[in-house]
Amino acid sequence: MMSIIIINSRIDNSMAQINPDFAIELKKFGALDFNACYNCGNCTAVCSLSDEDNSFPRKMIRLSVLGLEGDIDSSVDPWLCYYCGECSETCPQQADPGELMMTLRRYLTSKYDWTGLATKLYTSKLWEFGSIFLLALIILLLFVFFHGPMTTELTVDGGVKLNTFAPWKEIEIGDWIMAGLLSFFLISNIINMYYKIIVKRKDVKIPIKLYFTEIWKLVLHFATQLQFSKCDTELSGKKYSINAYWIIHWLLMSSYVLMFAMIVVFLGWFQTDIIYNWWHPQRFLGYYATAGLTIGVVYFYIVRVYKKSEKSRHSHITDWTFLVLLFLTTVTGILVHIFRINGLPYATYYMYVIHLMVMFPMLMIEVPFSKWSHLAYRPFAVYFNNVLMAASKRINKKTEY
C-alpha cells in the first residue's frame, strides 16, 4: 500500500461552478470519450492509489464529467497518477480514465501558467511549431551576425577550435539569460500551483513548521522520481511492472538534468578545445548524458509506435514534438563532438549552430510550458499533498480531544 495518502477535496456546493462546455475544452488537450463513464467503480477497485478516503481515479472522472473546474484546479490527483494503465484496461465503457488523467496534467499545466502560453502550445499546432521555428530563427540570426572566425587551424590535439567560432564565455551569457527566463516562468507557475492547491483551501490551516518538516519528500521525489516505481500489479493473468519504465524515466531525467547543468553551470569546462581521454570526467559525464537521452528517446518512441501498453496507446501531438526535439538535440550534440575531435572544422561549426537551434526551442518550450515542467509539478504535488495530510492529522487529533 502506498505511503502517500491523498487528501479528499471538499466541494463547497455553494461555491462550485459547473462548466457544461468543460468536456469540449478537455478534448483540446487530448481527452477521449470520458463522458462514457457510468460510474461503475472498476477503475477505483484496481487502482493502488485508491483507499477508503479517496475514490481514485473515479473522483477526477466525475469532476470532469460535471465540469467542476475549480475542484480540478485545486487537486493534486492527476500528478500522483503514474499511468500504469490498469484503470483503462478494466474500463467496460472504454472511457479510458488513464488517458483522462494524462489530459488533466496537460490541462493543469496550462492553468498554472499565468502567461497563457502553455494553453496555446497544447491546443494549437500553429503556436507549437511556430514557436519552435521562431526561437530557432533567433539562434540562427545571432550566429549569422555575431559568430567568431571560422578557422581551419586545428589544436595541438588535432581538434577543432570551436571556441574561436563560438567563445564559451559569450555562449555562457546567453545560457544564463535563458536559465533566468526558464527559472522565472517555472517558479512563478509553481507559486500559482501552490496558490490553487494550498492557499485557496479554507478547510485546512497549515502551520509554517509543516512546510519544513515535509520538504525532504519534495527533494526525494524529484531526485528519484519514486512515484513511477509504485505500480506493480497483476492483470488478466499477465504481469505488468512499472519498474523498467521507472528506471528508463529516471535515466532520461537524470541525463537531462546533467546536460542542463553542463551547458548552463559548467560550460567553460564542458565546451573546451582540449580533447580529453574518454575516461576523463568531462567526456564520461557527456557520454552518460548522451546515452541516457538516447535510450530514453528510443524507448518511448518504440512504445508509442507499437502501442503495446495502455499508457502508450494514445499520443498527443506535443508528446511527439517533445521526443523529436530531444532526439535531434541528442543527435546533433553527438555529431558536434565527433566532428570536433576528428578535426572537421566547417562540419563542427555548422552542426553546432543546428544543435543550438534545436536545443534552445526545446528548453524554452518544454521546461516551463510543456512536458519537462511535469518533472517539477509531480514532486511538488507530492509535497503539497503531504503537507495537507500532516495538517489534517493535526486537526483530527485536536478534534478528538
C-alpha positions as CSV (number, residue, x, y, z in Angstrom):
1,M,0.0,0.0,0.0
2,M,1.3,3.4,-0.8
3,S,2.7,5.7,1.9
4,I,1.1,8.6,0.1
5,I,-2.4,9.4,1.3
6,I,-4.5,11.6,-0.9
7,I,-6.5,14.3,0.8
8,N,-10.1,14.5,-0.3
9,S,-11.1,17.8,-1.9
10,R,-14.1,19.2,-0.1
11,I,-16.6,20.5,-2.6
12,D,-18.4,23.6,-1.4
13,N,-21.7,23.3,-3.3
14,S,-22.3,27.0,-2.7
15,M,-19.1,27.9,-4.5
16,A,-18.7,25.1,-7.1
17,Q,-19.4,26.3,-10.6
18,I,-20.3,23.8,-13.3
19,N,-19.0,24.4,-16.8
20,P,-21.1,22.5,-19.3
21,D,-18.5,23.0,-22.0
22,F,-15.7,21.6,-20.0
23,A,-15.6,18.4,-21.9
24,I,-15.0,20.3,-25.1
25,E,-12.1,22.2,-23.5
26,L,-10.5,19.0,-22.2
27,K,-10.7,17.4,-25.7
28,K,-8.5,20.2,-26.9
29,F,-5.9,18.8,-24.5
30,G,-6.3,15.2,-25.8
31,A,-9.1,13.8,-23.8
32,L,-11.1,11.0,-25.3
33,D,-14.7,10.0,-24.5
34,F,-14.6,10.1,-20.7
35,N,-18.3,11.0,-20.7
36,A,-18.9,7.3,-21.5
37,C,-18.2,6.6,-17.8
38,Y,-21.2,5.3,-15.9
39,N,-19.6,5.3,-12.5
40,C,-19.2,1.5,-12.2
41,G,-16.1,1.9,-10.0
42,N,-13.9,-0.7,-11.7
43,C,-11.1,1.8,-12.1
44,T,-11.2,2.6,-8.4
45,A,-11.2,-1.1,-7.5
46,V,-8.0,-1.9,-9.4
47,C,-6.0,1.4,-8.7
48,S,-3.4,1.1,-5.9
49,L,-3.8,4.8,-5.2
50,S,-7.4,4.3,-4.2
51,D,-8.3,4.0,-0.5
52,E,-11.2,4.5,1.9
53,D,-10.7,8.2,1.7
54,N,-10.4,8.7,-2.0
55,S,-12.0,7.0,-5.0
56,F,-9.1,7.3,-7.3
57,P,-9.4,8.0,-10.2
58,R,-13.2,7.9,-10.3
59,K,-13.3,11.2,-8.4
60,M,-11.5,13.1,-11.1
61,I,-13.7,11.5,-13.8
62,R,-16.8,12.7,-12.0
63,L,-15.4,16.2,-11.6
64,S,-14.5,16.2,-15.3
65,V,-18.0,15.0,-16.4
66,L,-19.7,17.6,-14.1
67,G,-17.3,20.3,-15.3
68,L,-16.2,21.3,-11.8
69,E,-13.1,23.2,-13.0
70,G,-12.4,24.8,-9.6
71,D,-12.1,21.4,-7.8
72,I,-9.9,20.0,-10.6
73,D,-7.6,23.1,-10.5
74,S,-7.1,22.6,-6.7
75,S,-6.5,18.8,-6.9
76,V,-3.1,17.0,-6.8
77,D,-4.6,13.7,-8.0
78,P,-3.6,13.9,-11.7
79,W,0.0,14.4,-10.7
80,L,0.0,11.4,-8.3
81,C,-1.1,9.1,-11.2
82,Y,1.8,7.4,-12.9
83,Y,-0.4,5.9,-15.7
84,C,0.1,2.2,-15.2
85,G,-2.9,1.7,-17.5
86,E,-4.9,-0.7,-15.3
87,C,-7.9,1.6,-15.0
88,S,-8.2,1.9,-18.8
89,E,-7.7,-1.9,-19.3
90,T,-10.6,-2.7,-17.0
91,C,-13.0,0.0,-18.0
92,P,-16.1,-1.7,-19.6
93,Q,-17.1,1.5,-21.3
94,Q,-13.7,2.3,-22.8
95,A,-13.8,5.7,-21.2
96,D,-10.0,5.5,-20.8
97,P,-9.6,7.1,-17.3
98,G,-5.8,6.7,-17.5
99,E,-5.7,8.9,-20.6
100,L,-8.0,11.4,-18.9
101,M,-5.5,11.7,-16.1
102,M,-2.8,12.4,-18.6
103,T,-5.0,15.0,-20.2
104,L,-5.7,16.7,-16.9
105,R,-1.9,17.0,-16.3
106,R,-1.7,19.0,-19.6
107,Y,-4.8,21.0,-18.6
108,L,-3.4,21.8,-15.2
109,T,0.0,22.8,-16.7
110,S,-1.9,25.4,-18.7
111,K,-3.9,26.5,-15.6
112,Y,-0.7,27.1,-13.6
113,D,0.9,29.1,-16.4
114,W,-0.1,32.7,-15.9
115,T,1.2,33.7,-19.4
116,G,-1.3,31.6,-21.3
117,L,1.5,30.2,-23.5
118,A,1.0,26.7,-22.3
119,T,-2.6,26.7,-23.4
120,K,-1.6,28.0,-26.8
121,L,1.2,25.4,-27.2
122,Y,-1.0,22.5,-26.1
123,T,-4.1,23.4,-28.1
124,S,-2.6,24.9,-31.3
125,K,-0.2,23.3,-33.8
126,L,0.4,26.7,-35.3
127,W,1.6,28.0,-31.9
128,E,3.6,24.9,-31.2
129,F,5.5,24.7,-34.5
130,G,5.6,28.5,-35.0
131,S,7.3,29.0,-31.6
132,I,9.9,26.3,-32.4
133,F,10.6,28.0,-35.8
134,L,10.8,31.5,-34.3
135,L,13.2,30.5,-31.5
136,A,15.4,28.5,-33.9
137,L,15.5,31.5,-36.2
138,I,16.6,33.8,-33.3
139,I,19.6,31.5,-32.7
140,L,20.4,31.3,-36.4
141,L,20.4,35.1,-36.8
142,L,22.6,35.6,-33.7
143,F,25.2,33.3,-35.2
144,V,24.9,34.9,-38.7
145,F,25.7,38.4,-37.3
146,F,27.9,37.6,-34.3
147,H,29.9,34.4,-34.8
148,G,33.7,34.4,-34.5
149,P,36.2,33.4,-37.1
150,M,35.7,30.0,-38.8
151,T,39.3,29.0,-38.7
152,T,40.5,25.8,-40.2
153,E,43.6,25.7,-38.0
154,L,43.4,22.8,-35.6
155,T,44.5,22.4,-32.0
156,V,47.7,20.6,-31.0
157,D,45.4,17.6,-30.3
158,G,44.1,17.7,-33.8
159,G,40.7,19.0,-32.7
160,V,38.6,21.9,-34.0
161,K,38.9,25.3,-32.3
162,L,35.2,25.6,-31.5
163,N,35.7,28.4,-29.0
164,T,37.2,30.6,-31.7
165,F,33.9,30.4,-33.6
166,A,31.6,30.4,-30.6
167,P,33.5,31.6,-27.4
168,W,32.2,29.8,-24.4
169,K,32.1,33.0,-22.3
170,E,29.7,34.6,-24.8
171,I,27.6,31.5,-25.1
172,E,27.5,31.3,-21.3
173,I,26.0,34.7,-21.1
174,G,23.2,33.5,-23.4
175,D,22.8,30.4,-21.3
176,W,22.4,32.4,-18.1
177,I,19.8,34.6,-19.7
178,M,17.9,31.6,-20.9
179,A,18.2,29.9,-17.4
180,G,16.9,33.1,-15.8
181,L,13.9,33.2,-18.0
182,L,13.2,29.5,-17.5
183,S,13.5,29.8,-13.8
184,F,11.3,32.8,-13.7
185,F,8.5,31.2,-15.6
186,L,8.7,27.8,-13.9
187,I,9.0,29.2,-10.4
188,S,6.1,31.6,-10.9
189,N,4.0,28.8,-12.3
190,I,4.8,26.7,-9.2
191,I,3.7,29.6,-7.0
192,N,0.5,29.7,-8.9
193,M,0.1,25.9,-8.4
194,Y,0.7,26.4,-4.6
195,Y,-2.0,29.1,-4.6
196,K,-4.6,26.9,-6.2
197,I,-3.8,23.8,-4.1
198,I,-3.0,25.3,-0.7
199,V,-3.9,28.9,-0.3
200,K,-7.4,28.8,-1.7
201,R,-8.4,25.9,0.6
202,K,-10.4,27.1,3.6
203,D,-10.9,23.8,5.4
204,V,-7.3,23.2,6.4
205,K,-5.0,25.6,8.2
206,I,-1.3,24.8,7.7
207,P,1.3,25.6,10.3
208,I,4.5,27.1,8.8
209,K,6.5,24.3,10.5
210,L,5.0,21.6,8.3
211,Y,6.5,23.2,5.1
212,F,9.9,22.5,6.6
213,T,9.3,19.0,8.1
214,E,7.8,17.7,4.8
215,I,10.2,19.3,2.4
216,W,12.6,16.3,2.4
217,K,9.9,14.4,0.5
218,L,10.0,17.0,-2.3
219,V,13.7,16.5,-2.7
220,L,13.3,12.7,-2.5
221,H,10.7,12.6,-5.2
222,F,12.5,15.0,-7.5
223,A,15.8,13.1,-7.2
224,T,14.4,9.6,-7.5
225,Q,11.0,10.0,-9.4
226,L,9.9,7.4,-6.9
227,Q,6.3,7.9,-7.8
228,F,6.9,5.9,-11.0
229,S,8.1,2.8,-9.1
230,K,4.9,2.2,-7.2
231,C,2.9,0.3,-9.7
232,D,3.4,-3.5,-9.7
233,T,0.2,-5.3,-10.4
234,E,-1.2,-8.4,-12.0
235,L,-4.0,-8.2,-14.5
236,S,-5.8,-10.9,-16.5
237,G,-3.1,-13.4,-15.8
238,K,-0.3,-11.2,-17.1
239,K,2.4,-9.4,-15.1
240,Y,2.7,-5.7,-15.6
241,S,5.6,-3.9,-13.9
242,I,6.4,-0.2,-13.9
243,N,9.9,-0.8,-12.7
244,A,11.5,-0.8,-16.2
245,Y,9.5,2.3,-17.1
246,W,10.7,3.9,-13.8
247,I,14.3,3.1,-14.5
248,I,14.3,4.4,-18.0
249,H,12.3,7.5,-17.0
250,W,14.9,8.2,-14.2
251,L,17.7,7.6,-16.6
252,L,16.2,10.1,-19.1
253,M,15.5,12.6,-16.3
254,S,19.0,12.4,-14.7
255,S,20.6,12.7,-18.2
256,Y,18.6,15.8,-19.0
257,V,19.4,17.4,-15.6
258,L,23.1,16.6,-16.1
259,M,23.1,18.0,-19.7
260,F,21.4,21.2,-18.5
261,A,23.9,21.6,-15.7
262,M,26.8,21.1,-18.0
263,I,25.7,23.7,-20.6
264,V,24.5,26.3,-18.0
265,V,26.7,26.0,-15.0
266,F,29.9,24.2,-16.3
267,L,30.1,25.4,-19.9
268,G,33.6,26.6,-19.5
269,W,34.7,23.1,-18.5
270,F,32.4,21.3,-20.9
271,Q,32.9,23.4,-24.1
272,T,36.7,23.2,-24.4
273,D,39.1,22.9,-27.3
274,I,41.1,20.3,-25.3
275,I,40.5,16.7,-26.3
276,Y,40.5,14.7,-23.1
277,N,40.8,10.9,-22.8
278,W,37.4,9.1,-23.0
279,W,37.6,8.2,-19.3
280,H,38.1,11.8,-18.2
281,P,35.0,13.1,-16.2
282,Q,34.3,15.7,-18.8
283,R,33.8,13.1,-21.5
284,F,32.5,10.4,-19.3
285,L,29.6,12.6,-18.0
286,G,28.9,13.8,-21.5
287,Y,28.7,10.2,-22.7
288,Y,26.4,9.3,-19.8
289,A,24.0,12.2,-20.6
290,T,24.1,11.2,-24.3
291,A,23.4,7.5,-23.6
292,G,20.6,8.3,-21.1
293,L,18.9,10.6,-23.5
294,T,19.3,8.2,-26.4
295,I,18.0,5.2,-24.5
296,G,15.0,7.2,-23.2
297,V,14.1,8.7,-26.5
298,V,14.3,5.4,-28.4
299,Y,12.4,3.5,-25.7
300,F,9.5,6.0,-25.6
301,Y,9.5,6.2,-29.4
302,I,9.2,2.4,-29.7
303,V,6.4,2.1,-27.2
304,R,4.4,4.9,-28.8
305,V,4.8,3.5,-32.3
306,Y,3.9,-0.1,-31.4
307,K,1.2,0.8,-28.7
308,K,1.5,-2.5,-26.9
309,S,0.8,-1.0,-23.5
310,E,-2.2,1.0,-22.5
311,K,-0.2,4.0,-21.4
312,S,1.3,4.4,-24.9
313,R,-1.8,3.7,-26.9
314,H,-2.7,7.4,-27.3
315,S,-0.2,10.2,-28.1
316,H,-0.8,13.9,-28.1
317,I,1.0,16.0,-30.7
318,T,3.1,17.6,-28.0
319,D,4.3,14.1,-26.9
320,W,5.8,13.6,-30.3
321,T,7.2,17.1,-30.5
322,F,9.0,16.6,-27.3
323,L,10.5,13.3,-28.4
324,V,11.6,14.7,-31.8
325,L,13.2,17.8,-30.2
326,L,15.0,15.7,-27.6
327,F,16.2,13.2,-30.3
328,L,17.5,16.0,-32.5
329,T,19.2,17.7,-29.6
330,T,21.0,14.5,-28.7
331,V,22.0,13.5,-32.3
332,T,23.3,17.0,-33.2
333,G,25.2,17.1,-29.9
334,I,26.9,13.7,-30.7
335,L,27.8,14.9,-34.2
336,V,29.3,18.1,-32.9
337,H,31.5,16.0,-30.6
338,I,32.5,13.6,-33.4
339,F,33.3,16.3,-35.9
340,R,35.3,18.3,-33.3
341,I,37.6,15.6,-32.1
342,N,38.2,14.4,-35.7
343,G,39.3,17.8,-36.9
344,L,36.4,18.7,-39.2
345,P,36.1,22.5,-38.8
346,Y,33.1,23.5,-41.0
347,A,31.1,20.4,-40.1
348,T,31.7,21.3,-36.5
349,Y,30.7,24.9,-36.8
350,Y,27.5,24.3,-38.8
351,M,26.4,21.4,-36.7
352,Y,27.0,23.5,-33.5
353,V,24.6,26.1,-34.8
354,I,22.0,23.5,-35.7
355,H,22.5,21.9,-32.3
356,L,21.6,25.2,-30.5
357,M,18.8,25.9,-33.0
358,V,17.1,22.7,-31.7
359,M,18.2,22.8,-28.1
360,F,17.1,26.4,-27.4
361,P,13.4,25.9,-28.5
362,M,13.3,22.6,-26.7
363,L,14.3,24.1,-23.4
364,M,12.3,27.3,-23.7
365,I,9.1,25.5,-24.6
366,E,9.3,22.2,-22.8
367,V,10.7,23.3,-19.4
368,P,8.3,26.0,-18.3
369,F,5.2,25.3,-20.5
370,S,5.1,21.7,-21.5
371,K,6.5,18.2,-20.9
372,W,9.6,18.9,-18.8
373,S,7.6,21.1,-16.4
374,H,6.0,17.9,-15.2
375,L,9.3,16.9,-13.6
376,A,8.7,19.8,-11.2
377,Y,5.0,19.6,-10.8
378,R,4.9,15.9,-9.8
379,P,7.3,16.2,-6.8
380,F,5.7,19.5,-5.7
381,A,2.2,17.8,-5.9
382,V,3.5,15.0,-3.6
383,Y,5.0,17.7,-1.3
384,F,1.8,19.7,-1.1
385,N,-0.3,16.6,-0.6
386,N,1.9,15.5,2.3
387,V,1.7,19.0,3.8
388,L,-2.1,18.8,3.6
389,M,-2.1,15.3,5.0
390,A,0.0,16.3,8.0
391,A,-2.2,19.4,8.6
392,S,-5.3,17.3,8.5
393,K,-3.9,14.8,11.0
394,R,-3.2,17.7,13.4
395,I,-6.7,19.0,13.1
396,N,-8.2,15.4,13.6
397,K,-6.1,15.0,16.8
398,K,-7.3,18.3,18.2
399,T,-10.9,17.3,17.4
400,E,-10.5,14.0,19.2
401,Y,-9.6,15.9,22.4
